[in-house]
Amino acid sequence: MDTSRIQHYLESRSTTGKYDPAKKITAETISELVRLATYSPSAFNLQNWKFVAVHSEEQKSNLCQAAYGQQQVKDASVTYIVCGDLEGYKTLGDALQPSVSEGIITEEIKATWVDMVTESHQDNSELRRDEAIRSASLASMSLMFAADEQGLSTGVVGGFDTEAVQSAFNLPSSILPVMLVTVGYPAEGNWPQKMRKPLQEVLEII
């Protein structure tokens, strides 16, 4: 995706609320979008995210119920439950080992980072939650970029019953559903991008 395409995407992107349920995407594409999303940044390279790709009609119906009946969750070809792992710090050593093996960081750096993260995270549930939400949010935006590159439309759904989603999809309490990302082919009747606040209202240069 070149610079002009990124700019065009950001300036024209809108949340798709109406999908054509007859148009499907392949399992290979579903996996590829997540593969690309995992290149997102995360603190210390924690990679503390998890994706549940809800693709079958039965499971999309279950997710739709947990999302207060929002039809786009069911009509999209796939809806991803993008989650943050509240206990991701526990596996940081494993996440960093490939970078050690490739000579990107040293064993000493890995050990230092693991010690730092363990000390800061293990007794701080608020930090673990904040970090999980940050990582899942960054991954969600990357997923949307990747879908656009494939000619697909996306939408973000933040309205859902967290406990109902965890129960319906057998997610442990350590896996926090952060947002739903719908992906598919748009139907008619979607809104264009809504207007944004003036830059001077949201930017301060100091």
C-alpha positions in Angstrom: 0.0 0.0 0.0 1.8 3.2 -1.2 1.6 6.6 0.5 -1.1 7.9 -1.8 -3.2 4.8 -1.2 -2.8 5.1 2.6 -3.9 8.7 2.4 -6.8 7.9 0.2 -7.9 5.1 2.6 -7.7 7.3 5.7 -9.5 10.2 4.0 -12.3 8.1 2.6 -12.7 5.2 5.0 -16.1 4.7 6.6 -17.5 2.0 8.8 -19.5 -0.5 6.8 -22.8 -1.2 8.4 -24.5 -3.1 5.6 -22.9 -6.1 3.9 -23.9 -8.5 1.1 -24.3 -11.8 3.0 -24.1 -13.8 -0.3 -20.5 -12.7 -1.0 -17.9 -14.7 0.9 -14.2 -14.5 1.5 -11.9 -17.6 1.6 -10.4 -19.2 4.7 -7.0 -18.3 3.2 -7.9 -14.6 3.1 -9.2 -14.8 6.6 -5.9 -16.2 7.8 -3.8 -13.8 5.7 -5.5 -10.7 7.2 -4.6 -11.9 10.7 -1.0 -12.7 9.6 -0.6 -9.1 8.4 -2.3 -7.7 11.5 0.3 -9.4 13.7 2.9 -7.1 12.3 1.4 -4.4 14.5 3.5 -2.8 17.2 3.2 -3.9 20.8 5.1 -2.9 24.0 8.3 -5.0 24.3 7.0 -7.0 21.3 4.5 -8.7 23.7 2.2 -9.6 20.8 -0.5 -9.9 23.5 -3.4 -10.3 21.1 -5.7 -13.1 20.0 -8.1 -13.2 17.0 -11.2 -15.3 16.8 -12.5 -15.4 13.2 -16.2 -16.0 13.3 -17.1 -17.3 9.9 -19.8 -20.0 10.1 -23.4 -18.9 9.9 -24.2 -20.5 13.2 -21.4 -18.8 15.1 -22.1 -15.5 13.5 -25.7 -15.7 14.7 -24.3 -16.4 18.2 -22.0 -13.4 18.0 -24.8 -11.3 16.7 -26.9 -12.0 19.8 -24.0 -11.1 22.0 -23.6 -7.9 20.0 -27.2 -6.8 20.8 -28.5 -7.9 17.4 -26.3 -5.7 15.2 -27.0 -7.3 11.8 -23.7 -6.4 10.2 -22.0 -8.9 12.6 -24.1 -11.6 10.9 -24.1 -10.4 7.3 -20.3 -9.7 7.0 -18.4 -12.6 5.5 -16.3 -12.8 8.7 -16.3 -11.0 12.0 -13.2 -11.0 14.0 -13.2 -10.9 17.8 -10.0 -9.0 18.4 -8.9 -9.7 22.0 -6.1 -8.7 24.3 -4.3 -11.2 26.4 -4.2 -10.0 30.0 -1.5 -12.6 30.8 0.6 -12.0 27.7 3.5 -10.9 29.8 3.9 -14.5 31.1 5.0 -15.7 27.6 7.2 -12.7 26.7 10.3 -14.9 26.7 8.8 -17.2 24.1 7.7 -14.3 22.0 11.1 -12.8 22.0 13.1 -15.9 21.4 12.8 -15.8 17.6 14.3 -12.3 17.6 17.2 -13.7 19.7 17.7 -16.6 17.3 17.8 -14.1 14.4 20.4 -11.9 16.1 18.0 -8.9 16.4 18.3 -8.8 20.2 20.6 -10.5 22.6 19.8 -13.0 25.3 20.7 -10.3 27.8 18.2 -7.9 26.4 15.5 -10.6 26.3 16.2 -11.4 30.0 16.1 -7.7 30.9 12.8 -7.1 29.2 11.2 -10.2 30.7 12.3 -9.1 34.1 11.0 -5.5 33.6 7.7 -6.6 32.2 7.1 -9.3 34.9 7.8 -6.8 37.6 5.6 -4.1 36.2 2.7 -6.3 35.1 2.3 -9.2 37.5 0.7 -7.2 40.3 -0.9 -4.5 38.2 -4.2 -5.6 36.7 -4.9 -2.0 35.4 -1.7 -2.0 33.4 -2.3 -5.5 32.0 -5.8 -4.4 30.8 -4.5 -1.1 29.4 -1.7 -2.9 27.5 -4.1 -5.6 26.2 -6.5 -2.9 24.9 -3.6 -0.9 23.3 -2.3 -4.0 21.5 -5.7 -5.2 20.3 -6.6 -1.7 19.1 -3.4 -1.4 17.0 -3.9 -4.9 15.6 -7.5 -4.0 14.7 -6.5 -1.0 12.6 -3.8 -3.0 10.8 -6.4 -5.7 10.1 -8.6 -3.0 8.5 -5.7 -1.7 6.4 -5.0 -5.3 5.2 -8.6 -5.9 4.3 -8.8 -2.7 2.3 -5.7 -3.8 0.3 -7.7 -7.0 -0.6 -10.6 -4.9 -1.8 -12.7 -5.6 1.2 -14.8 -3.4 3.4 -14.7 -3.2 7.2 -16.5 -2.0 10.2 -15.8 -1.7 13.9 -18.3 -2.8 16.5 -17.7 -1.8 20.1 -21.2 -2.5 21.4 -21.3 -6.1 22.7 -21.7 -8.0 25.9 -18.1 -9.0 26.9 -19.1 -11.8 29.2 -21.6 -13.2 26.6 -18.8 -13.2 24.0 -16.4 -14.9 26.4 -19.0 -17.5 27.2 -20.2 -18.2 23.7 -16.7 -18.7 22.4 -15.1 -20.4 25.4 -12.7 -17.6 26.0 -10.9 -17.7 29.4 -11.1 -14.7 31.7 -7.5 -13.8 30.7 -8.6 -13.2 27.1 -10.4 -9.8 26.9 -12.6 -9.1 23.8 -11.7 -5.6 22.9 -13.6 -5.0 19.6 -15.3 -6.7 16.7 -14.0 -6.1 13.2 -16.5 -7.0 10.4 -15.1 -7.8 7.0 -16.8 -8.5 3.7 -18.4 -6.9 0.7 -20.7 -3.9 1.1 -24.3 -3.8 0.2 -26.1 -0.7 -0.9 -27.1 2.0 1.6 -23.9 2.5 3.5 -23.1 6.1 4.7 -20.0 7.9 3.3 -17.4 9.0 5.8 -18.9 11.3 8.4 -17.3 14.7 8.9 -14.3 15.2 11.1 -13.6 17.9 13.7 -11.3 20.8 12.5 -7.7 20.1 13.0 -7.2 23.0 15.4 -9.7 21.4 17.8 -7.7 18.2 18.2 -4.1 19.3 17.7 -1.7 21.2 20.0 1.8 21.8 18.9 4.1 22.9 21.7 
